[in-house]
Amino acid sequence: MTKDHGPSVKDDDTYEALREDGASKEKAARIANAKASDSQNPAEKGGKQPPYEDWTRDALYERAQELDITGRADMDKSALIDALRNH
């Protein structure tokens, strides 16, 4: 039985499935809410940004800073990419 996660989570089933797969609470809520929205389609690739591999280390660091990823100062480009993708 699906638990009600309150008004901040729009699709409780998707949220729980993502959490069981190891997604963070923030990531699971973000995806579940996007999936529940008629104006968004998280399964569809739609971003205009180039892949992280094409970004400079400085640009990756700035994005990690925006997301408050800990340990970013000691990360190389590869580690920053992994941290951003798994945030």
Secondary structure, 3 states (H helix, E strand, C coil): CCCCCCCCCCCHHHHHHHHHCCCCHHHHHHHHHHHHCCCCCCCCCCCCCCCHHHCCHHHHHHHHHHCCCCCHHHCCHHHHHHHHHCC
